[in-house]
Amino acid sequence: MYYISIKKEDWHRSLEKLLTSHDIFVPVKDEYSLDYEPFRLNQADHIAYNLPKPATPLKNFFLPVRENVTSARDKVRPRIIIGVPNCDIEALGLLDEIYLDEAFADPFYRNRRKSTILISSDCFSVNEHCHCTSYGVKPYTTDHADMVLLSDGDEIFLRVISGKGEELVRQLSSASGVSDPVRLRFADERHRETEALLAERNRGLPDYTTTGEIVRKANDHIWVKYASKCVSCGACTTICPTCSCFLLIDKPDFEKVKQTDACQYPGFQRVAGGEDALFELRHRFRNRYMCKYVWRPQKFKSLACTGCGRCIEACIGKISKNELFMELI
């Protein structure tokens, strides 16, 4: 792992040249939100680096909401995704465990992963519901991504992590190595400030393991209470960077369509005979928490919740899972 630097103007011009061979997505902020958009040089002033967090979770680039899995495919075009927060980078670890499993690898997911360069973005501030550090996730990336971007005034610093990152560096003719650690002191300071702010805001919130224990022991009263505000819209699961349930729908001419599903939807577990183990709302509501904090930790090494807080932000019923956990302690 090493650092390079490049002037912001040269960085953006380099990205413009790369558009001939890659699709490039960058985080763009407007008056409503921060989200990924295709890179255009004439909109470079609107790119927002080192801010948390794009509204769209990273998983959407690898698991489309709807796709025909039996139709012929064109060759996947290489792409670069810039500005990914570390909570999403960590979440990708769980998706990799599921979809790159040697026995049941998903070829579509695998091809998208291979053709994608991930440039993470350290968080130099926090949003209201960010709580990554409560689950041991740092607000900055040290591995799993290909590069990490840090913006300081008119200069861009890139932390190179993987072989894919090194290949990209060779295409940045204006970049140079960083040998003076003093130039990077600002990054360490911002990291400490962000971690301290997260620790203060989420004081008392249980860690990932403890959360699993209190969820497993929780009585029915807590699920009835919080489910009373749930409208079964599924926003919490579809916006989550680790949730990836799907339906496989049969179509005429032996076509199959893979479509995102959510455990909060009525009928999620309904079978052909009409039985539905999650018919009652309180049971569906509890199912999501059990899946994230009890069942998935039993099967996978990666976290099923990385503390991004999107589920709280997206909830129509204004349900905060963190308030639920604090009540259970």
ABEGO torsion letter per residue (X at the ends): XBBBBBBAAAAAAAAAAAAAABBBBBBBBBAABBBBBBBBAAAAAABBBGBOBBABBAAAAABBABBBAABBBBBBBBBBBBGBBAAAAAAAAAAAAAAABAAABBAAAAAAAAABBBBBBBBABBBAABAAAAAGBBABBABGBABBBBBBEABBBBBBABAAAAAAAAABAABBBBABAAAAAAAAAAAAAAAAAAAAAABGBBBAAAAAAAAAABBAAAAAAAAAABAGAGAAAAABAABABBBBBBBBGGBBBBBBBBAABBGAABBAAGBBAAABAAAAAAAAAAAAAAAAAAABABBABAGAGAAAAABAAGBBAAAAAAAAX
